[in-house]
Amino acid sequence: MCQAFEDTYNEGLQQGMEQGMEQNLLKNSKSVMDKLAYTAQEALSLLNVPASEQSRYLEML
């Protein structure tokens, strides 16, 4: 494989994996909120989302 193609492929793959993990975290947060009546911040804390990243996820919820 050409190195440029391989780099582009790997970058796209990494980006897709990160988006999938983000969507999964949001889904799990919503599930915790619904089933346990937690606030969004409580759900993110329960799921061990670092405090430095929580504001980003709170905007998405």
mmCIF file as Biopython writes it, N, C-alpha, C and O atoms, coordinates in Angstrom:
data_model
#
loop_
_atom_site.group_PDB
_atom_site.id
_atom_site.type_symbol
_atom_site.label_atom_id
_atom_site.label_alt_id
_atom_site.label_comp_id
_atom_site.label_asym_id
_atom_site.label_entity_id
_atom_site.label_seq_id
_atom_site.pdbx_PDB_ins_code
_atom_site.Cartn_x
_atom_site.Cartn_y
_atom_site.Cartn_z
_atom_site.occupancy
_atom_site.B_iso_or_equiv
_atom_site.auth_seq_id
_atom_site.auth_asym_id
_atom_site.pdbx_PDB_model_num
ATOM 1   N N  . MET A ? 1  ? 0.831   -1.183 0.000  1.0 0.0 1  A 1 
ATOM 2   C CA . MET A ? 1  ? 0.000   0.000  0.000  1.0 0.0 1  A 1 
ATOM 3   C C  . MET A ? 1  ? 0.877   1.248  0.000  1.0 0.0 1  A 1 
ATOM 4   O O  . MET A ? 1  ? 1.929   1.270  0.639  1.0 0.0 1  A 1 
ATOM 5   N N  . CYS A ? 2  ? 0.462   2.248  -0.690 1.0 0.0 2  A 1 
ATOM 6   C CA . CYS A ? 2  ? 1.147   3.529  -0.697 1.0 0.0 2  A 1 
ATOM 7   C C  . CYS A ? 2  ? 1.057   4.137  0.709  1.0 0.0 2  A 1 
ATOM 8   O O  . CYS A ? 2  ? 0.000   4.079  1.338  1.0 0.0 2  A 1 
ATOM 9   N N  . GLN A ? 3  ? 2.142   4.710  1.201  1.0 0.0 3  A 1 
ATOM 10  C CA . GLN A ? 3  ? 2.175   5.243  2.575  1.0 0.0 3  A 1 
ATOM 11  C C  . GLN A ? 3  ? 1.118   6.321  2.782  1.0 0.0 3  A 1 
ATOM 12  O O  . GLN A ? 3  ? 0.480   6.349  3.835  1.0 0.0 3  A 1 
ATOM 13  N N  . ALA A ? 4  ? 0.913   7.210  1.811  1.0 0.0 4  A 1 
ATOM 14  C CA . ALA A ? 4  ? -0.086  8.273  1.947  1.0 0.0 4  A 1 
ATOM 15  C C  . ALA A ? 4  ? -1.481  7.679  2.078  1.0 0.0 4  A 1 
ATOM 16  O O  . ALA A ? 4  ? -2.281  8.134  2.896  1.0 0.0 4  A 1 
ATOM 17  N N  . PHE A ? 5  ? -1.771  6.667  1.276  1.0 0.0 5  A 1 
ATOM 18  C CA . PHE A ? 5  ? -3.069  5.998  1.361  1.0 0.0 5  A 1 
ATOM 19  C C  . PHE A ? 5  ? -3.244  5.328  2.708  1.0 0.0 5  A 1 
ATOM 20  O O  . PHE A ? 5  ? -4.302  5.430  3.330  1.0 0.0 5  A 1 
ATOM 21  N N  . GLU A ? 6  ? -2.220  4.653  3.151  1.0 0.0 6  A 1 
ATOM 22  C CA . GLU A ? 6  ? -2.280  3.960  4.432  1.0 0.0 6  A 1 
ATOM 23  C C  . GLU A ? 6  ? -2.479  4.944  5.582  1.0 0.0 6  A 1 
ATOM 24  O O  . GLU A ? 6  ? -3.261  4.686  6.498  1.0 0.0 6  A 1 
ATOM 25  N N  . ASP A ? 7  ? -1.776  6.063  5.533  1.0 0.0 7  A 1 
ATOM 26  C CA . ASP A ? 7  ? -1.946  7.086  6.574  1.0 0.0 7  A 1 
ATOM 27  C C  . ASP A ? 7  ? -3.360  7.634  6.584  1.0 0.0 7  A 1 
ATOM 28  O O  . ASP A ? 7  ? -3.949  7.810  7.650  1.0 0.0 7  A 1 
ATOM 29  N N  . THR A ? 8  ? -3.913  7.907  5.407  1.0 0.0 8  A 1 
ATOM 30  C CA . THR A ? 8  ? -5.279  8.420  5.298  1.0 0.0 8  A 1 
ATOM 31  C C  . THR A ? 8  ? -6.275  7.387  5.804  1.0 0.0 8  A 1 
ATOM 32  O O  . THR A ? 8  ? -7.219  7.723  6.518  1.0 0.0 8  A 1 
ATOM 33  N N  . TYR A ? 9  ? -6.062  6.142  5.433  1.0 0.0 9  A 1 
ATOM 34  C CA . TYR A ? 9  ? -6.933  5.058  5.888  1.0 0.0 9  A 1 
ATOM 35  C C  . TYR A ? 9  ? -6.910  4.947  7.414  1.0 0.0 9  A 1 
ATOM 36  O O  . TYR A ? 9  ? -7.961  4.868  8.050  1.0 0.0 9  A 1 
ATOM 37  N N  . ASN A ? 10 ? -5.721  4.942  7.989  1.0 0.0 10 A 1 
ATOM 38  C CA . ASN A ? 10 ? -5.587  4.814  9.440  1.0 0.0 10 A 1 
ATOM 39  C C  . ASN A ? 10 ? -6.203  6.002  10.165 1.0 0.0 10 A 1 
ATOM 40  O O  . ASN A ? 10 ? -6.819  5.839  11.218 1.0 0.0 10 A 1 
ATOM 41  N N  . GLU A ? 11 ? -6.038  7.191  9.608  1.0 0.0 11 A 1 
ATOM 42  C CA . GLU A ? 11 ? -6.627  8.377  10.220 1.0 0.0 11 A 1 
ATOM 43  C C  . GLU A ? 11 ? -8.159  8.290  10.199 1.0 0.0 11 A 1 
ATOM 44  O O  . GLU A ? 11 ? -8.818  8.615  11.187 1.0 0.0 11 A 1 
ATOM 45  N N  . GLY A ? 12 ? -8.712  7.854  9.079  1.0 0.0 12 A 1 
ATOM 46  C CA . GLY A ? 12 ? -10.159 7.694  8.971  1.0 0.0 12 A 1 
ATOM 47  C C  . GLY A ? 12 ? -10.676 6.613  9.909  1.0 0.0 12 A 1 
ATOM 48  O O  . GLY A ? 12 ? -11.727 6.767  10.531 1.0 0.0 12 A 1 
ATOM 49  N N  . LEU A ? 13 ? -9.943  5.538  10.002 1.0 0.0 13 A 1 
ATOM 50  C CA . LEU A ? 13 ? -10.324 4.454  10.898 1.0 0.0 13 A 1 
ATOM 51  C C  . LEU A ? 13 ? -10.324 4.928  12.348 1.0 0.0 13 A 1 
ATOM 52  O O  . LEU A ? 13 ? -11.257 4.638  13.096 1.0 0.0 13 A 1 
ATOM 53  N N  . GLN A ? 14 ? -9.291  5.648  12.743 1.0 0.0 14 A 1 
ATOM 54  C CA . GLN A ? 14 ? -9.184  6.170  14.101 1.0 0.0 14 A 1 
ATOM 55  C C  . GLN A ? 14 ? -10.333 7.139  14.393 1.0 0.0 14 A 1 
ATOM 56  O O  . GLN A ? 14 ? -10.935 7.094  15.467 1.0 0.0 14 A 1 
ATOM 57  N N  . GLN A ? 15 ? -10.626 8.000  13.446 1.0 0.0 15 A 1 
ATOM 58  C CA . GLN A ? 15 ? -11.695 8.975  13.622 1.0 0.0 15 A 1 
ATOM 59  C C  . GLN A ? 15 ? -13.047 8.263  13.765 1.0 0.0 15 A 1 
ATOM 60  O O  . GLN A ? 15 ? -13.870 8.652  14.594 1.0 0.0 15 A 1 
ATOM 61  N N  . GLY A ? 16 ? -13.270 7.237  12.970 1.0 0.0 16 A 1 
ATOM 62  C CA . GLY A ? 16 ? -14.509 6.473  13.062 1.0 0.0 16 A 1 
ATOM 63  C C  . GLY A ? 16 ? -14.648 5.764  14.392 1.0 0.0 16 A 1 
ATOM 64  O O  . GLY A ? 16 ? -15.739 5.708  14.959 1.0 0.0 16 A 1 
ATOM 65  N N  . MET A ? 17 ? -13.556 5.225  14.890 1.0 0.0 17 A 1 
ATOM 66  C CA . MET A ? 17 ? -13.586 4.546  16.189 1.0 0.0 17 A 1 
ATOM 67  C C  . MET A ? 17 ? -13.901 5.538  17.301 1.0 0.0 17 A 1 
ATOM 68  O O  . MET A ? 17 ? -14.673 5.230  18.208 1.0 0.0 17 A 1 
ATOM 69  N N  . GLU A ? 18 ? -13.312 6.716  17.236 1.0 0.0 18 A 1 
ATOM 70  C CA . GLU A ? 18 ? -13.563 7.732  18.258 1.0 0.0 18 A 1 
ATOM 71  C C  . GLU A ? 18 ? -15.017 8.183  18.236 1.0 0.0 18 A 1 
ATOM 72  O O  . GLU A ? 18 ? -15.619 8.384  19.291 1.0 0.0 18 A 1 
ATOM 73  N N  . GLN A ? 19 ? -15.586 8.342  17.045 1.0 0.0 19 A 1 
ATOM 74  C CA . GLN A ? 19 ? -16.984 8.737  16.941 1.0 0.0 19 A 1 
ATOM 75  C C  . GLN A ? 19 ? -17.894 7.642  17.495 1.0 0.0 19 A 1 
ATOM 76  O O  . GLN A ? 19 ? -18.889 7.935  18.158 1.0 0.0 19 A 1 
ATOM 77  N N  . GLY A ? 20 ? -17.557 6.398  17.228 1.0 0.0 20 A 1 
ATOM 78  C CA . GLY A ? 20 ? -18.345 5.287  17.746 1.0 0.0 20 A 1 
ATOM 79  C C  . GLY A ? 20 ? -18.302 5.222  19.267 1.0 0.0 20 A 1 
ATOM 80  O O  . GLY A ? 20 ? -19.319 4.979  19.916 1.0 0.0 20 A 1 
ATOM 81  N N  . MET A ? 21 ? -17.124 5.439  19.825 1.0 0.0 21 A 1 
ATOM 82  C CA . MET A ? 21 ? -16.990 5.415  21.286 1.0 0.0 21 A 1 
ATOM 83  C C  . MET A ? 21 ? -17.773 6.579  21.903 1.0 0.0 21 A 1 
ATOM 84  O O  . MET A ? 21 ? -18.398 6.429  22.952 1.0 0.0 21 A 1 
ATOM 85  N N  . GLU A ? 22 ? -17.732 7.734  21.243 1.0 0.0 22 A 1 
ATOM 86  C CA . GLU A ? 22 ? -18.465 8.902  21.726 1.0 0.0 22 A 1 
ATOM 87  C C  . GLU A ? 22 ? -19.968 8.627  21.718 1.0 0.0 22 A 1 
ATOM 88  O O  . GLU A ? 22 ? -20.659 8.918  22.695 1.0 0.0 22 A 1 
ATOM 89  N N  . GLN A ? 23 ? -20.470 8.073  20.626 1.0 0.0 23 A 1 
ATOM 90  C CA . GLN A ? 23 ? -21.898 7.760  20.531 1.0 0.0 23 A 1 
ATOM 91  C C  . GLN A ? 23 ? -22.303 6.719  21.570 1.0 0.0 23 A 1 
ATOM 92  O O  . GLN A ? 23 ? -23.388 6.807  22.144 1.0 0.0 23 A 1 
ATOM 93  N N  . ASN A ? 24 ? -21.448 5.745  21.813 1.0 0.0 24 A 1 
ATOM 94  C CA . ASN A ? 24 ? -21.725 4.726  22.819 1.0 0.0 24 A 1 
ATOM 95  C C  . ASN A ? 24 ? -21.787 5.338  24.216 1.0 0.0 24 A 1 
ATOM 96  O O  . ASN A ? 24 ? -22.650 4.975  25.015 1.0 0.0 24 A 1 
ATOM 97  N N  . LEU A ? 25 ? -20.882 6.256  24.510 1.0 0.0 25 A 1 
ATOM 98  C CA . LEU A ? 25 ? -20.882 6.924  25.810 1.0 0.0 25 A 1 
ATOM 99  C C  . LEU A ? 25 ? -22.158 7.740  25.991 1.0 0.0 25 A 1 
ATOM 100 O O  . LEU A ? 25 ? -22.750 7.731  27.069 1.0 0.0 25 A 1 
ATOM 101 N N  . LEU A ? 26 ? -22.581 8.436  24.955 1.0 0.0 26 A 1 
ATOM 102 C CA . LEU A ? 26 ? -23.822 9.210  25.036 1.0 0.0 26 A 1 
ATOM 103 C C  . LEU A ? 26 ? -25.024 8.299  25.244 1.0 0.0 26 A 1 
ATOM 104 O O  . LEU A ? 26 ? -25.915 8.608  26.036 1.0 0.0 26 A 1 
ATOM 105 N N  . LYS A ? 27 ? -25.049 7.185  24.537 1.0 0.0 27 A 1 
ATOM 106 C CA . LYS A ? 27 ? -26.143 6.213  24.694 1.0 0.0 27 A 1 
ATOM 107 C C  . LYS A ? 27 ? -26.170 5.656  26.115 1.0 0.0 27 A 1 
ATOM 108 O O  . LYS A ? 27 ? -27.233 5.560  26.729 1.0 0.0 27 A 1 
ATOM 109 N N  . ASN A ? 28 ? -25.013 5.292  26.628 1.0 0.0 28 A 1 
ATOM 110 C CA . ASN A ? 28 ? -24.939 4.756  27.985 1.0 0.0 28 A 1 
ATOM 111 C C  . ASN A ? 28 ? -25.320 5.805  29.020 1.0 0.0 28 A 1 
ATOM 112 O O  . ASN A ? 28 ? -25.975 5.490  30.014 1.0 0.0 28 A 1 
ATOM 113 N N  . SER A ? 29 ? -24.917 7.043  28.795 1.0 0.0 29 A 1 
ATOM 114 C CA . SER A ? 29 ? -25.276 8.131  29.716 1.0 0.0 29 A 1 
ATOM 115 C C  . SER A ? 29 ? -26.780 8.311  29.768 1.0 0.0 29 A 1 
ATOM 116 O O  . SER A ? 29 ? -27.359 8.454  30.845 1.0 0.0 29 A 1 
ATOM 117 N N  . LYS A ? 30 ? -27.415 8.305  28.599 1.0 0.0 30 A 1 
ATOM 118 C CA . LYS A ? 30 ? -28.871 8.459  28.545 1.0 0.0 30 A 1 
ATOM 119 C C  . LYS A ? 30 ? -29.569 7.297  29.228 1.0 0.0 30 A 1 
ATOM 120 O O  . LYS A ? 30 ? -30.594 7.483  29.885 1.0 0.0 30 A 1 
ATOM 121 N N  . SER A ? 31 ? -29.025 6.111  29.078 1.0 0.0 31 A 1 
ATOM 122 C CA . SER A ? 31 ? -29.601 4.942  29.724 1.0 0.0 31 A 1 
ATOM 123 C C  . SER A ? 31 ? -29.516 5.067  31.248 1.0 0.0 31 A 1 
ATOM 124 O O  . SER A ? 31 ? -30.485 4.771  31.947 1.0 0.0 31 A 1 
ATOM 125 N N  . VAL A ? 32 ? -28.376 5.499  31.757 1.0 0.0 32 A 1 
ATOM 126 C CA . VAL A ? 32 ? -28.203 5.699  33.204 1.0 0.0 32 A 1 
ATOM 127 C C  . VAL A ? 32 ? -29.179 6.774  33.701 1.0 0.0 32 A 1 
ATOM 128 O O  . VAL A ? 32 ? -29.789 6.637  34.761 1.0 0.0 32 A 1 
ATOM 129 N N  . MET A ? 33 ? -29.308 7.832  32.921 1.0 0.0 33 A 1 
ATOM 130 C CA . MET A ? 33 ? -30.215 8.909  33.307 1.0 0.0 33 A 1 
ATOM 131 C C  . MET A ? 33 ? -31.657 8.412  33.370 1.0 0.0 33 A 1 
ATOM 132 O O  . MET A ? 33 ? -32.384 8.744  34.307 1.0 0.0 33 A 1 
ATOM 133 N N  . ASP A ? 34 ? -32.073 7.628  32.393 1.0 0.0 34 A 1 
ATOM 134 C CA . ASP A ? 34 ? -33.450 7.121  32.354 1.0 0.0 34 A 1 
ATOM 135 C C  . ASP A ? 34 ? -33.719 6.092  33.443 1.0 0.0 34 A 1 
ATOM 136 O O  . ASP A ? 34 ? -34.722 6.176  34.152 1.0 0.0 34 A 1 
ATOM 137 N N  . LYS A ? 35 ? -32.826 5.126  33.571 1.0 0.0 35 A 1 
ATOM 138 C CA . LYS A ? 35 ? -33.091 4.001  34.479 1.0 0.0 35 A 1 
ATOM 139 C C  . LYS A ? 35 ? -32.825 4.314  35.952 1.0 0.0 35 A 1 
ATOM 140 O O  . LYS A ? 35 ? -33.480 3.761  36.836 1.0 0.0 35 A 1 
ATOM 141 N N  . LEU A ? 36 ? -31.862 5.205  36.214 1.0 0.0 36 A 1 
ATOM 142 C CA . LEU A ? 36 ? -31.496 5.492  37.596 1.0 0.0 36 A 1 
ATOM 143 C C  . LEU A ? 36 ? -31.891 6.896  38.039 1.0 0.0 36 A 1 
ATOM 144 O O  . LEU A ? 36 ? -31.627 7.295  39.174 1.0 0.0 36 A 1 
ATOM 145 N N  . ALA A ? 37 ? -32.522 7.638  37.142 1.0 0.0 37 A 1 
ATOM 146 C CA . ALA A ? 37 ? -32.941 9.014  37.424 1.0 0.0 37 A 1 
ATOM 147 C C  . ALA A ? 37 ? -31.761 9.891  37.852 1.0 0.0 37 A 1 
ATOM 148 O O  . ALA A ? 37 ? -31.888 10.724 38.748 1.0 0.0 37 A 1 
ATOM 149 N N  . TYR A ? 38 ? -30.621 9.692  37.203 1.0 0.0 38 A 1 
ATOM 150 C CA . TYR A ? 38 ? -29.435 10.514 37.456 1.0 0.0 38 A 1 
ATOM 151 C C  . TYR A ? 38 ? -29.474 11.746 36.569 1.0 0.0 38 A 1 
ATOM 152 O O  . TYR A ? 38 ? -30.073 11.735 35.494 1.0 0.0 38 A 1 
ATOM 153 N N  . THR A ? 39 ? -28.833 12.798 37.029 1.0 0.0 39 A 1 
ATOM 154 C CA . THR A ? 39 ? -28.630 13.955 36.164 1.0 0.0 39 A 1 
ATOM 155 C C  . THR A ? 39 ? -27.565 13.579 35.137 1.0 0.0 39 A 1 
ATOM 156 O O  . THR A ? 39 ? -26.882 12.564 35.274 1.0 0.0 39 A 1 
ATOM 157 N N  . ALA A ? 40 ? -27.437 14.406 34.119 1.0 0.0 40 A 1 
ATOM 158 C CA . ALA A ? 40 ? -26.431 14.140 33.093 1.0 0.0 40 A 1 
ATOM 159 C C  . ALA A ? 40 ? -25.034 14.118 33.705 1.0 0.0 40 A 1 
ATOM 160 O O  . ALA A ? 40 ? -24.226 13.248 33.380 1.0 0.0 40 A 1 
ATOM 161 N N  . GLN A ? 41 ? -24.752 15.058 34.578 1.0 0.0 41 A 1 
ATOM 162 C CA . GLN A ? 41 ? -23.424 15.116 35.191 1.0 0.0 41 A 1 
ATOM 163 C C  . GLN A ? 41 ? -23.175 13.902 36.087 1.0 0.0 41 A 1 
ATOM 164 O O  . GLN A ? 41 ? -22.067 13.366 36.108 1.0 0.0 41 A 1 
ATOM 165 N N  . GLU A ? 42 ? -24.187 13.471 36.820 1.0 0.0 42 A 1 
ATOM 166 C CA . GLU A ? 42 ? -24.035 12.279 37.656 1.0 0.0 42 A 1 
ATOM 167 C C  . GLU A ? 42 ? -23.780 11.041 36.799 1.0 0.0 42 A 1 
ATOM 168 O O  . GLU A ? 42 ? -22.961 10.192 37.151 1.0 0.0 42 A 1 
ATOM 169 N N  . ALA A ? 43 ? -24.483 10.945 35.680 1.0 0.0 43 A 1 
ATOM 170 C CA . ALA A ? 43 ? -24.307 9.800  34.789 1.0 0.0 43 A 1 
ATOM 171 C C  . ALA A ? 43 ? -22.891 9.778  34.212 1.0 0.0 43 A 1 
ATOM 172 O O  . ALA A ? 43 ? -22.262 8.722  34.143 1.0 0.0 43 A 1 
ATOM 173 N N  . LEU A ? 44 ? -22.396 10.938 33.801 1.0 0.0 44 A 1 
ATOM 174 C CA . LEU A ? 44 ? -21.042 10.999 33.256 1.0 0.0 44 A 1 
ATOM 175 C C  . LEU A ? 44 ? -20.008 10.647 34.315 1.0 0.0 44 A 1 
ATOM 176 O O  . LEU A ? 44 ? -19.022 9.972  34.020 1.0 0.0 44 A 1 
ATOM 177 N N  . SER A ? 45 ? -20.222 11.090 35.523 1.0 0.0 45 A 1 
ATOM 178 C CA . SER A ? 45 ? -19.302 10.748 36.608 1.0 0.0 45 A 1 
ATOM 179 C C  . SER A ? 45 ? -19.332 9.248  36.885 1.0 0.0 45 A 1 
ATOM 180 O O  . SER A ? 45 ? -18.290 8.626  37.093 1.0 0.0 45 A 1 
ATOM 181 N N  . LEU A ? 46 ? -20.527 8.677  36.887 1.0 0.0 46 A 1 
ATOM 182 C CA . LEU A ? 46 ? -20.673 7.238  37.111 1.0 0.0 46 A 1 
ATOM 183 C C  . LEU A ? 46 ? -19.927 6.451  36.042 1.0 0.0 46 A 1 
ATOM 184 O O  . LEU A ? 46 ? -19.355 5.398  36.324 1.0 0.0 46 A 1 
ATOM 185 N N  . LEU A ? 47 ? -19.933 6.961  34.819 1.0 0.0 47 A 1 
ATOM 186 C CA . LEU A ? 47 ? -19.264 6.286  33.708 1.0 0.0 47 A 1 
ATOM 187 C C  . LEU A ? 47 ? -17.787 6.663  33.595 1.0 0.0 47 A 1 
ATOM 188 O O  . LEU A ? 47 ? -17.137 6.365  32.592 1.0 0.0 47 A 1 
ATOM 189 N N  . ASN A ? 48 ? -17.271 7.313  34.621 1.0 0.0 48 A 1 
ATOM 190 C CA . ASN A ? 48 ? -15.848 7.671  34.721 1.0 0.0 48 A 1 
ATOM 191 C C  . ASN A ? 48 ? -15.353 8.581  33.602 1.0 0.0 48 A 1 
ATOM 192 O O  . ASN A ? 48 ? -14.220 8.451  33.140 1.0 0.0 48 A 1 
ATOM 193 N N  . VAL A ? 49 ? -16.207 9.497  33.174 1.0 0.0 49 A 1 
ATOM 194 C CA . VAL A ? 49 ? -15.778 10.502 32.205 1.0 0.0 49 A 1 
ATOM 195 C C  . VAL A ? 49 ? -15.011 11.562 32.985 1.0 0.0 49 A 1 
ATOM 196 O O  . VAL A ? 49 ? -15.540 12.108 33.953 1.0 0.0 49 A 1 
ATOM 197 N N  . PRO A ? 50 ? -13.790 11.862 32.594 1.0 0.0 50 A 1 
ATOM 198 C CA . PRO A ? 50 ? -13.008 12.867 33.317 1.0 0.0 50 A 1 
ATOM 199 C C  . PRO A ? 50 ? -13.734 14.216 33.365 1.0 0.0 50 A 1 
ATOM 200 O O  . PRO A ? 50 ? -14.387 14.617 32.402 1.0 0.0 50 A 1 
ATOM 201 N N  . ALA A ? 51 ? -13.609 14.896 34.483 1.0 0.0 51 A 1 
ATOM 202 C CA . ALA A ? 51 ? -14.281 16.186 34.661 1.0 0.0 51 A 1 
ATOM 203 C C  . ALA A ? 51 ? -13.915 17.158 33.553 1.0 0.0 51 A 1 
ATOM 204 O O  . ALA A ? 51 ? -14.740 17.975 33.144 1.0 0.0 51 A 1 
ATOM 205 N N  . SER A ? 52 ? -12.701 17.079 33.071 1.0 0.0 52 A 1 
ATOM 206 C CA . SER A ? 52 ? -12.257 17.982 32.010 1.0 0.0 52 A 1 
ATOM 207 C C  . SER A ? 52 ? -12.988 17.761 30.688 1.0 0.0 52 A 1 
ATOM 208 O O  . SER A ? 52 ? -12.989 18.648 29.834 1.0 0.0 52 A 1 
ATOM 209 N N  . GLU A ? 53 ? -13.605 16.603 30.504 1.0 0.0 53 A 1 
ATOM 210 C CA . GLU A ? 53 ? -14.326 16.289 29.264 1.0 0.0 53 A 1 
ATOM 211 C C  . GLU A ? 53 ? -15.838 16.360 29.424 1.0 0.0 53 A 1 
ATOM 212 O O  . GLU A ? 53 ? -16.568 16.317 28.434 1.0 0.0 53 A 1 
ATOM 213 N N  . GLN A ? 54 ? -16.315 16.469 30.658 1.0 0.0 54 A 1 
ATOM 214 C CA . GLN A ? 54 ? -17.753 16.390 30.892 1.0 0.0 54 A 1 
ATOM 215 C C  . GLN A ? 54 ? -18.537 17.522 30.241 1.0 0.0 54 A 1 
ATOM 216 O O  . GLN A ? 54 ? -19.646 17.295 29.759 1.0 0.0 54 A 1 
ATOM 217 N N  . SER A ? 55 ? -17.992 18.733 30.213 1.0 0.0 55 A 1 
ATOM 218 C CA . SER A ? 55 ? -18.746 19.842 29.635 1.0 0.0 55 A 1 
ATOM 219 C C  . SER A ? 55 ? -19.031 19.589 28.152 1.0 0.0 55 A 1 
ATOM 220 O O  . SER A ? 55 ? -20.098 19.949 27.654 1.0 0.0 55 A 1 
ATOM 221 N N  . ARG A ? 56 ? -18.093 18.981 27.457 1.0 0.0 56 A 1 
ATOM 222 C CA . ARG A ? 56 ? -18.299 18.650 26.042 1.0 0.0 56 A 1 
ATOM 223 C C  . ARG A ? 56 ? -19.462 17.687 25.862 1.0 0.0 56 A 1 
ATOM 224 O O  . ARG A ? 56 ? -20.287 17.856 24.964 1.0 0.0 56 A 1 
ATOM 225 N N  . TYR A ? 57 ? -19.525 16.673 26.725 1.0 0.0 57 A 1 
ATOM 226 C CA . TYR A ? 57 ? -20.596 15.686 26.621 1.0 0.0 57 A 1 
ATOM 227 C C  . TYR A ? 57 ? -21.922 16.255 27.117 1.0 0.0 57 A 1 
ATOM 228 O O  . TYR A ? 57 ? -22.980 15.893 26.603 1.0 0.0 57 A 1 
ATOM 229 N N  . LEU A ? 58 ? -21.876 17.131 28.098 1.0 0.0 58 A 1 
ATOM 230 C CA . LEU A ? 58 ? -23.118 17.741 28.588 1.0 0.0 58 A 1 
ATOM 231 C C  . LEU A ? 58 ? -23.807 18.520 27.480 1.0 0.0 58 A 1 
ATOM 232 O O  . LEU A ? 58 ? -25.035 18.521 27.398 1.0 0.0 58 A 1 
ATOM 233 N N  . GLU A ? 59 ? -23.037 19.179 26.631 1.0 0.0 59 A 1 
ATOM 234 C CA . GLU A ? 59 ? -23.616 19.906 25.499 1.0 0.0 59 A 1 
ATOM 235 C C  . GLU A ? 59 ? -24.302 18.964 24.513 1.0 0.0 59 A 1 
ATOM 236 O O  . GLU A ? 59 ? -25.295 19.338 23.890 1.0 0.0 59 A 1 
ATOM 237 N N  . MET A ? 60 ? -23.791 17.775 24.370 1.0 0.0 60 A 1 
ATOM 238 C CA . MET A ? 60 ? -24.358 16.802 23.421 1.0 0.0 60 A 1 
ATOM 239 C C  . MET A ? 60 ? -25.598 16.108 23.973 1.0 0.0 60 A 1 
ATOM 240 O O  . MET A ? 60 ? -26.441 15.627 23.215 1.0 0.0 60 A 1 
ATOM 241 N N  . LEU A ? 61 ? -25.701 16.061 25.297 1.0 0.0 61 A 1 
ATOM 242 C CA . LEU A ? 61 ? -26.856 15.406 25.896 1.0 0.0 61 A 1 
ATOM 243 C C  . LEU A ? 61 ? -28.006 16.387 25.915 1.0 0.0 61 A 1 
ATOM 244 O O  . LEU A ? 61 ? -29.095 16.052 26.380 1.0 0.0 61 A 1 
#
